[in-house]
Amino acid sequence: VSPLWGDIQLGKTLVFLRSNTTKLLEQEKEKRKFVAAMFGQTHFRRKRTLVVYKDMCAARNRLRTAVLKGNLNKRSNISVIAEMTVAIEIAKEQNLPVKWIGDAQILLGRLNRIKSCLDELGGFANDKSPSQQGDVVQEYQKLKQLLSTAKELDIESPILTTVSNRLILLKDRAECVLSLRKAMEEGDEFAIQESLQEV
């Protein structure tokens, strides 16, 4: 039984209310409008947040996958560079935590260093390096620097074996050239003849 029942009188075609009853009904109407508005806003915001959350999760998973693939140092994993670049851009758009993006950017920089190192080493392994027409000593020093960079980056590649063997050959040639240069600077005929015989 409604508390307003005594304040309502039903006629044949009309409902008669007392003045305080109208106020009470208006208050009830306002409460229900407020609850209905809250209900609508809550569901709309929830739906919008779920869509954004799904996008964020997809971006996070894409970034994680790219980082996991990129953490492997084998040559085949430098192909992840393009995928990781796209994943970082999407992660920035989705406002993922800066730490995740920063870690991915550090890894991307490392992968780019690995790629450039492997490209240069590949040139030496295939006799396509531009420095090979020049000085043997410079070639030896460049190759030695590249191998130390590869060791620092912990690169695993069959190219390293080929280039290491080439380095051993270049070392002997570079030592001979250096001793010949030194003998020529000093003007020592005997040392020059000896160096030429070693070459």
Helices and strands as residue ranges (DSSP letters): G 5-7, E 8-10, E 15-17, H 19-70, G 75-79, H 80-93, H 98-125, G 130-133, H 136-152, H 159-186, H 189-198
